[in-house]
Amino acid sequence: MNIEALARENVRQLTPYLSARRLGGSGDVWLNANESPFDNDYTVSGNRLNRYSTCQPQALIDAYASYAGLQSEQVLTSRGADEGIELLIRTFCEPGQDSILFCPPTYGMYGVSAETCGVNRKIVPLRDDWQLDLPAIEQSLDTVKLVFVCNPNNPTGNLIERRDIERLLEMTKDKAIVVLDEAYIDFHLEATSTDLLARYPNLAILRTLSKAFALAGLRCGFTLANPTIIDLMLKVIPPYPVPVPVEEIACQALSAAGLARMKFQTLDLSANRAYLQAGLSMLPGVEVFDGYGNFLLTRFPDADALFSALWDNGIILRRSPIENCIRLSVGNREECEKTLAFIRQQLA
Ligand SMILES: *Cc1c(COP(=O)(O)O)cnc(C)c1O
């Protein structure tokens, strides 16, 4: 029997998200997945594991609400921001009927999640300056229930104009939810849009502990929105999305000491980013784009050749779909120095 033929048509057609992990590679400098170089210590009790976890552990919800400056009713926690993306799609989009809209170059999971759910994708590329093409978005809103905007955007690294975010929220009022993906906002918190939740019931914001909080392996993320949206998502979320040890570790990360450490580490990484940016900018033919997350998008004269040379020498970066661009995660100073020195020597 042909098991392949049993699978849903859209699953058979699906190209899975090519995560940095799936792409493989071997070496000792890993700057391809926007992970943090800080391996922080946590304590796990190892108790309570005979019982199911709480669906939305109150201590964790309260801690994140306090960090975000919101009410606990405006916070939902899930297995990473990625699960938040999927929950939003499953909550708001009728398969085969509704659409999501997103603006490449941007994060790949919006499209992949929609595809697995059988939801249409409308693609309105960013303008040449990597800002929203609002007139084109307005033209495309028919059947759209969710508009995904990543701020700061991955992989370009730039911030989306605040004015445009507000215009988009106005434009979609009573029509669609605007989902702002703030996975990297902790590196530049002054650009957050959480204050807009008070004015716009059609706003949802995604957050994660994977980047600035250095907990990519924990799988813990958040959706920030008004209670109506949160309550709808709670109807769709699996019953036990937060493993007990995840709750324990996430609460430590969000304690006063945890937050202080996160702040210290993001400042440290921002200094390394400035070091990398300055060093790369000095090389002939290299263009480094301003970045507000823990990564830099950089254009090289021959990105394919450079990427392979780096790869062969154990420096694993991420090739971006943007012409001749490579995305470099900001590692510790030693990793940044090693990477910069290698690139400098290759381009010499
Ligand atoms: C890393 C990343 C995510 C996923 O975050 P997780 O919490 O690890 O699932 C979501 N959006 C963007 C833009 C990211 O770069």
Ligand as a Chemical Component Dictionary entry (heavy atoms), coordinates in Angstrom:
data_LIG
# 
_chem_comp.id                   LIG 
_chem_comp.type                 NON-POLYMER 
_chem_comp.pdbx_formal_charge   0 
_chem_comp.three_letter_code    LIG 
# 
loop_
_chem_comp_atom.comp_id 
_chem_comp_atom.atom_id 
_chem_comp_atom.alt_atom_id 
_chem_comp_atom.type_symbol 
_chem_comp_atom.charge 
_chem_comp_atom.model_Cartn_x 
_chem_comp_atom.model_Cartn_y 
_chem_comp_atom.model_Cartn_z 
_chem_comp_atom.pdbx_ordinal 
LIG C1 C1 C 0 13.536 32.551 16.020 1  
LIG C2 C2 C 0 12.298 33.163 15.501 2  
LIG C3 C3 C 0 11.038 32.704 15.879 3  
LIG C4 C4 C 0 10.835 31.415 16.619 4  
LIG O1 O1 O 0 10.952 31.524 17.939 5  
LIG P1 P1 P 0 10.773 30.227 18.853 6  
LIG O2 O2 O 0 10.234 30.834 20.100 7  
LIG O3 O3 O 0 12.115 29.624 19.012 8  
LIG O4 O4 O 0 9.784  29.319 18.202 9  
LIG C5 C5 C 0 9.919  33.392 15.464 10 
LIG N1 N1 N 0 10.042 34.456 14.670 11 
LIG C6 C6 C 0 11.224 34.907 14.258 12 
LIG C7 C7 C 0 11.305 36.090 13.385 13 
LIG C8 C8 C 0 12.391 34.257 14.633 14 
LIG O5 O5 O 0 13.565 34.663 14.159 15 
# 
loop_
_chem_comp_bond.comp_id 
_chem_comp_bond.atom_id_1 
_chem_comp_bond.atom_id_2 
_chem_comp_bond.value_order 
_chem_comp_bond.pdbx_ordinal 
LIG C1 C2 SING 1  
LIG C2 C3 SING 2  
LIG C2 C8 DOUB 3  
LIG C3 C4 SING 4  
LIG C3 C5 DOUB 5  
LIG C4 O1 SING 6  
LIG O1 P1 SING 7  
LIG P1 O2 DOUB 8  
LIG P1 O3 SING 9  
LIG P1 O4 SING 10 
LIG C5 N1 SING 11 
LIG N1 C6 DOUB 12 
LIG C6 C7 SING 13 
LIG C6 C8 SING 14 
LIG C8 O5 SING 15 
# 
